[in-house]
């Protein structure tokens, strides 16, 4: 962007670095002071014809990590704007044509998971965008007149102008909250994130960033018949799964609960309706010492659907495992690194089967049971008839009055929330604590409220604005797993997410009644009737509670953030305090591996 020519050797080297996530082809394009590099991961039938960087006219170029959903609707819109495009067009071409039709406003017409950049030669402008919830990552460094961007943080670090200076604010958040709270930053000062639902442009040395979408607050939906609710749920779920299932094979991270088995059943039905040459395979994590039922229920689902299942015993992986002695590099610190070795092994097993995996994240948040705000909403709206109908319907279906059954749970939840309140660590370096105003940061986080509280589903709505989703999506991205497997999340499809947030809490959110009723003809009865049963204990805490949580051989940098002498030597009896007191060790683990990775790069290798 500063007019200096692109270093071809450096661009080629950075592109080659990403071959672990795109082994099906690497290409670069250069034009004086602008250069794109791309590594291809074929995950759809259309991607067999894909080539990137992509152009149609030689003047505008695009590079993307994207899956475009609802393609028929988008193609109809593009056709109306004189863009001649047919069904089966590659995702990158659809994005290109969308930009050509609407410019910066193209993102308002897109549905799916995407991170892409467009070099608009005639306008001398770089336009970049990230999807609504941030499933696809987008990192960048803006150094003087130079812009470096990628969907892989470590790739940007390969650029000679990017320093390894750490971001103290992100580290402070990690030590207090387990994760960075700022969606626009990373753990490196020079490297930023484009937040979800944002686009940005660079032109004539100026940068402009804008938010293009906020999760809407929809009115509750009402239908005449109970079956209408489940029919609509299955219809939208089918659309979400179909758009993510443009392949013949898929892996499911499948539990013995309700969410991921529902995805597995839907994927089986859709794939088998297309061809007999298809396969759905389940990968299930069990902790037999904590919950022996998970293996049983997941096995029932696999037999019902007639799909192979691979069990992973987390207890065996943790027992006797000196996690902090086995180096695994991650782009940023992770709160629970104890299973990183086994996590990557599981992804390698999946990659031998398919390039696409499904995760069942979403319904626990979207169908969170909030009867009090809902009844208050009906009262404020003077919908007293609806209020009586809903309470009576709840009594008929669940044989109980909402309030009476929920009061004991309210006390239990309050006790759990009190126990799990944010704890200010006693082992923070005093200078670091004072300089970063960490006590005030903790108070601000506890007292923070959303800018737009939802009048009916406040907790569910607020949960989708939490930084934990950045961590969830990032932990399954190839940039962290170091494996060419793309994890997709059908339950956070915007169409399905908005529907789940709009169904009345009574009765549809109680114990996820909407999903149980919708799956009554596809999943085993014993699975449908299985109550929600969270783990009675923290398995990692149970295994490591007797171990030394003091950072061993602490990295020099750790002392800038932590007073290592104050870190408890033993895990203690409280799992919440254990999660707090293990953070110095997990940060130290990352710092150590970061140093080893840097040393490996200097010696001509990597630890990726």
N, C-alpha and C positions, 0 to 999 in steps of 0.2 A: 504493500500500500504506500510505501515511501518512495517508490520508483526504482529501488535497487533491484537488480535481476535476482531471480530465485536460484539458489545453489542446487543444481540438479543432483549432485552426489548426496547432499544432505536430505533432499526430498525423497530420493530413492531409498536411502537408509531408513528413514522414518517410516516409509511405506512398508518396507520389508519387515520392520520390527513388528508390525501388526499382522503378520501372516498367521500367527497362532489363532486369531479370531476370524480370519478370512483366507483359508487355505486353497480356495478354488480359483484364485487368480489375483494378480497384483498389477495395477496399471497406474501410470502417472500422466499428467498433462501439464504443460507449461506454456506460458505466454508472457515473456519479458518478466514483469515483476509479480506475476501471479502463478501459482502452481497448486494443483490438487493431486493427492495420492489416494488410492482406494484398494482395499482388499476385499474380495468377494466371498461371501458365504451363501451357498445355494440352499435356500429353505423352501422354495416354491417351484412349481412347474415353470412359471414364467421366468424365474431367475436363471434357468438354463440358457435363456436368450439375452440375458442382461450383460451389459458392459458399462463400466464406469471408470473415470469421469464421463459424463454423458452430455451430448449436445444434439440439437436438430439443425442448427443454423451456423455453427462455428463462432457465434458471437456471444451467446449465453451458454454457460456451462454449469453443471450441477453435480454434486457428490452427495450421497445420502446413505444412511442406515435407516431403512424405513419399511413399514408394511402399511399399505393404504387399504382401509376398510370401506365398506359400503360403495364399492366401485361402480355399480350400475347407476346409483344416484349421482356420483361425481361425474361419470362419463356423460350423463344426460345434461348436466350443467355445462360441461366443457363444450359439448356439441352446440349448445345454444350460443356459445361465444366463439363459434366458427373454428373450434379445435377439432379436427377430424381424428377421432380416436375410437378404437374398438375394444370390446371386452377381451381380456387376455393380454392387454398391454402391460408392460413391466411397471412396477411401482415407481421406479425412478422417472420414467417417461411421464407418468401421470402427474408427479410432482412438478416436473419441468413445465408441462402444459398448464398446470394450475397457476404457476408463477407467471407464465406468459399471458394468461388470461386476466389475472387479478392483481399481479404485483404483490405488494406487502400484505394485502388482504387475502391472499390465497389460503392462509392458515384458517380463516374463518369458514372455509369450505371443506376442510380436511377432517377425516376421522381415521384413527389408527395410532400406531406408535411410530414416531419419526424423529430423526435429527438430521438436518440437511443444511447445505450451504450452496448458494447460487452466486456465481460471478457474472454480473450483468455488465458486459463489455461496453455497450453503448452508453450506459449511465456511469460507468466506472464505479460500480457499487458492489459491495459484498453483502448479501442478505443471508441471514441464518435463522433457523427456527427449531424449536423443540416441542414435543407433543404435550398435550394438555396436563397429564399427571406426572410426566417426567420418567416414563418407562425407559426411553432411550437417553443415554447420557450425552452431554455436549459440554466439552471443556475448551477453554481458550486462554491464550496469553496475549496481552496487548502491551508490547514493549516498544515505546517510541512510535516509529512509523511501521512497525512490523506486527502482523497478526498471524498467530499460529493457532489452529483449532483442530479438534479431533474428538471422536467418541471414546477415546482411550487416554486416560490421564498420563500414563507412563509414556505414551508416544510423544506427548508434548515435552516431557522432560528430556527427550533425546535431542532436542534442539539446543545448540550450543549457547544461545542467548538466554536460556531459561535457567535460573538459579535453583538450588535446592533449599533456599531459605524457608524455614517453617513459619506457618501462620499461627501465632500465639493465641489468637482468638479462637480458632478452631480447636486447638489443643485444650484450651480452657474448657470449652463446651464438652469435649470428650471426657475430661476428668470429672466434670460435674454431672453431665447428662447422658453419657455413653455415646454421644454423636454430635457432630457439628450442627448447630441450630440455624445457620445462615445458608439458605439455598443458593446463594450467589457466590460462595467462596469454597475453597478446598483447603487442605492442610498445607498448601504451599503458597507463599505470598504472591508469586508471579502467575499462578494459574487460577483462573476463575471458572465458575459454572454459569451457563445460561440457565436461569431458573425454569421450571416447568411452565408451560403456557405463555412463553415469552418469545418474541423475535427481536433481532438486533440487526442494525446495518452499520457498515463502515463506509464512509464516502468523504473524499477530500479531507482526510485526517480527522473527521468528526465521527463519533460513535453515538448512535441513538437506539435506545432499548425501550420496548413497550410490552405490556401485558395484553394479550389478545383474548383471554377467556378466564372466567371465574365460574366455579361449579354453581349452577343455578339453584335457586331455592324454589322448588315446585310445590304447588298445592297438592294435598293428598288426592289420590285417584280413588274413585268409587265405581264399582260395577254392581250390576243387579244380582249376579249369581256368583257363588264361591268359585265355581270352575272357571269363571272369566279371569279371575286373578291368576290362577295357576296356568291357564292357557296362554295368557299374555306373557307370563314369566318364561314359559318354555319357548314361546315364539322368539322372544328377545335373546334368550340364552342360545338358541339354535343359530341365530344370526351372528352372535359374538363368537361362537365356536367355529362356525363355518368360515368366517373371515380369517380366522387364525389357523385353519386346517387345510391349507392349500398344499398338502403333502400326503403321502401314503402311509407314513409312519409317524407316530408321536409317542413320547414318554409322558407319563403322569406322575407327578409327586403325590402319591395317593396315601392318605391316612385311612383309618378305620372309622372315620366320622361321616359327615354328610356332604361337605363341599366338594372335595376332590373326587370322591366316588361319583357324584353327579356329573362332573366334567368327564370322567372316564366313560360313563354310560352314554352320554351325549355324543362323545367322540366316536365311540364304537358304532352307534346307530348311523351317524352321518357317513363315516368311512365305509361301512359295510353296504350302505345303500348305493355307493358309487362303484365299488369293485370288491372282488374277493381277494385281490392282491394288496392287502393293507394289514396294518398291525398296530395295536395299542398295547403298550407294555407299562406295567405299574412298578414304581420304585418307592418302597415304603421304609421309613425309619421307625424302629421300635426301640423301646427301653423296657425290657422285660422285667427288670427288678423293680420298676416303678409302676408299670401298667401292663399286665400280661394280656389284657383284652385287645389291645391294638392289633396285634398280629392275627388274632382270631377273626376280628371283624373285617380287617382288610382282606384276609384270605377268603372270607365269605363273598365279598364283593367281586374279587378276582374270579372265583369259581362261577358266580352268577353271570358275569360278563364273558367268561371263557377267555381270559387274557392271562399271559404270563406275569408273574410278580417276583420281584427281587427284594428280599428283606435285608435291611441294614441294621445291625444291632449296635446302637449308640453306646450302650453300657459296656460292651466289650471293647469298643474303640477308646473309651475313656479310662478304663481300669488299667492301672499301671502305666499310663501313658505320660511320658515326660514331654508335654506339649511344648514347653518353652525351650526345649533343646533341639527341636526339629525345625529348621528354617523354612518358612513359607512366606514369600514376599506378597504383600497386598498393596495396592496403590495408596490406600489410606488405612489408618488403624481400624480394627474391628473390635467390637465389645467382647465377643466370645470367640477367641481364636483357637480354642481347644480342639475343635473338630475340623480345622482347615485341611489337614492331610486327608482325612476320610471324605470330606466334602468333594475335594478335587478328584479323588478316586471314583466316587460315584458319578461325577460328571464325565469322566473318561469312559465308564461303563455305558452311560447313556449315549455318548458320541459314537460308540461302536454300533449302535442301533439306529439312531436318528439324529437329525440336526435341530429338532424342535421338541421342546418340553412344555408341559402345562403346569402352572401353579394354581392352587385353589384359594389364594389370598383374596379377601374382599368381603364375603358375606358376614363374617363375625363383626365387622364394623358397620356395613351397610344395613344389616338387619338387627342391629343392637336394639334391645327391647326397652322402649321409653314410653311407658304408659302414662306417667304423670303429665309431661308436656302435651301429650296428645289429648288427654281429657281436658286439660286447661284450655287448649286451643278450641275444642268444641264448645266449651263454656263461654269463652270470649266471643266466639262467632255466633253465639246463641243458637247453636244447632243441638238443642236439647233432645229432639227426637232421635237424631243420629247417635247422641251420647247413650241414650237408653238402649238403642238397638245394638250398639257395639258391646256394651257391658253384658247384655243378655246373650248375645251370640258367643261371647267369650265363655260365659257360664255353661252354655250348652256344649261347646266344643271341649272345654278343658275341665268342666265340672268344678269350677271354683270362681270366686269373685276376685278380680285382679288385685284389689288393694290388700285383701286378707292374705293372699299367698305371697305378696311381694314385700310386706313389712319386715318379716324375718330376714329376707335376703338383703333388704336395705341396711339393716344393722350389720350384717355380715360384710357387705361391700364397704360400708363406712370403716369397719375395723381393718379391712385389708388395705383400703386407701390410706388410712392413718399409718399403718405399718410400712407402706411403700412410698411414703412421702419423700420428696427429694431431701437427701441428707448432705449436709455440707461436710466435706472430708476434712479430717483433722491433720492430714499429712501433706497438705499443700505447702509449697515453698512460700514463706511469708512475703517476700518481695514480689513474687509473681502474683500472689493473691491480692496484694495492695495495688499493684500497677494495673491489673486487669479488672479491679472492682468486682471481684468474684462473688462476694456476699450479696451485693446489690443485684448482680446478674441472676443469682438464684431466686431472690425475692421477685424480681421482674417476671421470671418464667412462671413462678407459682401463681402470680396474679394476672397473667396475660389472658385476654379474652379475644375471641375472633371479632373481626371488624363487622361481620354480618352474621349475627347469631340466627340460627334456624328456629322458627317459632314452634315447630312440631318435633323435629328430630335433632336437637342441638348437639348431643354427644356424637351421634353418628356422622353428622355433617362436619363437625369440627375435626373428627379423627382423620378425614381425608385431606386436611390442611397441615397435618403434622409432619415433621421432618423424618419420621420413621420410615415413610414410604420411599424416600431417597435411598435409605439404607437397605430396605428390602429389595427394591429393584436393582440396586447396585450390586448386592451380594450374589445375584443370579446372572449378572451380565458377564459376557466373556472377558471383559477387561479385568474382572476379579477372579473368575473361575479358571482363566487361562485355557479354556476349552471351547472349541467351535460348536457350541450348543446355544440356541436362542430360546430363552424361557419366555413364554407368553402368559398373559394373565386375563383370561376371558371374563372373570367376574368384575374387573374394573373397566370393562368396555363402557364407554360413556352412556350408551343407550340402556344397558342393563343396570349400571350403577344408579342412574337417575330414576329408573323404575323402582328399584329396591328402596331408595330413599323416599319414594312417594307413596308406597303402599301404607295403609293405616297400621299403626303399631299394634293395635288390638283388632284382630287376633294374630295378624300375619307375622309379627316379629317375635312373638313369644316362642322361645326355643326354635326359632327359624321355622315356624309352622308353614310358611309359604313354600319353602324348599321341601319339607317333609311331604306335604300334600302333592307337590308337583312331581316328586320322584316315586310316588306310591306304586307305580306299575313297573318300575325299572330296577329298584334296589331291594335287597332282602328286607323282610319285615323287621328282623332283629336289629338291623342297622338303622332303619327308620325310627324304631322305637327306642334306640339307645339314647339315654339322656346325655346332655352336654356334660362331659366329665374332665375338667382340667386336671393336670398332673397334681398329685397331692404333695409332691416335693420337687425341688429343682434337681434334676439328675446330675448336672455338672457340679453343683454344690455338694451333693451327696457323695460324689467320688473324690472331690478335691478338698473337702473340708478339713481333712487331717494334714494337708500338705502345707508347705511354707509358702505364703503369699507375698513375702518380701521379695522385691526384685533382686534376682541373683545377677552378680556381675553387672551392676547398673551401668548403662551407657552414660557417657559424660553429659550429654544433653538432658538426660532425665533429671539431673540435679537442679537444672534451671526451673523445673516445674514442680518437683516433688522433694519434700524432706524425707528421704528414704529411711531415716532412723525412726520416724513416727509411723511407718506402715506396720500394721499388726503382723506378727509372725504366723499366727494361726487364723484359720477361716472363721472360727467362732461358731455360734449356734444359730445365727440369724442369716437367712439366705439373702435378704435385701442388703444387709451390711456387707456380706461377702461380695456381692456384685459391685459395691462401691470400692471396697478395699482391694479388689483384684485389678482395678484399673491401672495403677502404677505398673503392675507386671505386664499387662497387655500393651500399654504404651511402650514400655521398655522393649518388649518383644518386637514391636513394629520398628522402633528406632534401630534396633540391632540388625534386623533384616534389611532395613533401608541402607544402612552403612555397608552391609555385605553386598547388596545389589549394586551400589555405587562402585565398590571396589571391583566387582566382577565386570562391570561395564568398562572400567579403566583398563582392565586386563584383557579386554576384547571379548568378553562373554556376558551373559545375563543369567539371572536366577529366576527368570519368568517360568 
